[in-house]
Amino acid sequence: MGKAVSIENLTFRYKDQKNGNAIENINLDIDEGQFVVIMGPSGAGKSTLANCLNGLIPHFIRGEYSGQVLINGMNTKEYPVSKMAKEIGLVFQDFESQLFSTNTKLEIAFGPENFKVERAEIEKRIKEVLKTVQLEGFEDRQPPTLSGGQKQRLAIGSVLASKPKIICMDEPTTDLDPIGKMGIFTIAKELHQEGSLTLIIIEHETEEALYADRLIIMEEGHILRDGDPEEILRDVELMDRIGIMPLQIPKYFSKVSSLESHELPLTPEEGLEKFNSLKLEIDDKEYINIINEDLEREKNYGDVLIEVKGLEHTYPNGKTALKGVNLTIREGEFLAILGHNGSGKTTLVKHFNGLLLPTKGQVIVGGKDTKESSIFEIGKLVGYAFQNPDHQIFADTVYEEVAFSPKIRGYSETEIEERVREALKAVDMEGFEKEDPFSLTKGQRQRIAVASILSARPKVIILDEPTTGLDFKEQRQMMELIRQLNEKGHTIVMITHTMWVVSEYAHKVAVVNDGKVVLYGSTRDVFKKEEELLKTYLKTPHIVSFSNKLGKTLLSVDEMIRCTKGV
């Protein structure tokens, strides 16, 4: 077997980088046909490494470059990116920037057309690719009209169509529902099994890394570990230390048993076997305490803030996105809205702040019918943080950004200052007032977007995918911030695909499928129903599946430890 990738002493520093190198002294060989997952916290150098593989670095992205990268024996420094694209296909982290054609079919045809593939062969490839990425029937759709997950699959499809020998995907599952994530890995595995395709995937999600042949962990521009995924994923301490989410099952067993690292189970199934063989037991009394805490919290919710009655919404193109939705959200609740890509989640929450109005039925916010109130009025009660903070941020400084809402509402300078200070303190971004928001990291921009909503002091905060594109440490920080806002009295409505976030933070869950709310209740009650969730393309986190097998529904590793007898 030949070498697909051969990297020697690769070091790169961006032109405007203040200190250190983005990647340093990387030596790496990847065999033809290998399936490799690369993980590491933000800033580890993963995307820089990906951009070196097809020559974007050094040809387009400038900086100090040394060492060499050979792709199928070709030195990337000596060939243009257009030539390398035939050898290696790259799916970017910001996949939307990759789409530019007027419809799905043309997007997929673009690569092969550039490589002068014959018309009949292109038609054949379009058919094959649409099937592989599950976009049959979407041939004539314009990319901007697709959901986030569909766009992501289209970006992957457009790369597959050129039939490169190597594919590198930079976080290809960030915007996908749990089954969609599995789908990408299934696509990856199928492609991988079909022939000698070499697959490199950069990922944050640890559960998916179990499918790879090889796992590489990066930190601060270096390769820290490289080897068998199962062995590395059992190293709970390493994962915790560098800020990658440890797998929940080994983490739990590392806390409740004296098992050696190599003996730790990895999956819920292995966990059940080990739980029984170690003769561990669930403490029923402690479980009842947890249930009572849930009930106590429910009792303390305030008045109804949002009421949705028989809501239907049909878009101008005739597509009915919501059908007969009923929901009640009370003051102090933390509601997660789940559902697969394109199920109607975003359409639903856009009714809560008047961005969309019902075609039928009604939405009452703070006692006001949205059909009879202005967005401005509803906006005082309900703040909305978009999925991509960059779609929201527009000012030159952080201060102006956060001051915008109170300013347009006519508050005095003193009041505006007070609100900006309070909002920045709440998101832990004091001292950034004079910074340009676009010079900040993704996690910091998310925080500024939340602060700009907080300055209006809304009762309800809607967050659309607040953890997308953040590493595990940043996801934790973001969710702890949201939890604190909830504890201080803000009602939280959150759309997310990240199931561990739902299970550890949300009080209630509404599952949307095909425009209808099909499951609704406390997180614990909904996560009990694994079979029903699977039908809606959702999958409970490992620890929840594991506890369900034991006849109880526990929502986090901490709850599971708390309910294990003798710990």
Protein Blocks (a to p, Z undefined) as FASTA:
>chain_A
ZZfbdcehiacddfklmbacfbghiacdddehiacdddddehilmmmmmmmmnomamklm
gcddedjddeehiafklpcfklmmmmpccddfblmlmpcbfbfklmmmmmmmmnopafkl
mmmmmmmmmmmnopghilmpcfklpcfklmmmmmmmmmmmnopabdcdehkllmpcfklm
mmmmmmmmmmmmmmmcdcddddfblklmmmpmbdcddeehiafbgcdfklmmmmmmlmmm
nopacdfklmmmmmmpccdfklpcfbfklmmmmmmmnopacdfklmmmmmmmmmmmmmmp
ccdfbdcehiacddfkopafbghiacdddehiacddeddehilmmmmmmmmnopaccfbd
cddeehiafklccfklmmmmpccddfblmlmgmbfbfklmmmmmmmmnopafklmmmmmm
mmmmmnopghilmpcfklpcfklmmmmmmmmmmmnopabdcdehklgoiafklmmmmmmm
mmmmmmnopacddddfblklmmmmpmbdcddeehiafbgcdfklmmmmmmlmmmnopacd
fklmmmmmnopacfbfklmmmmpghZZ
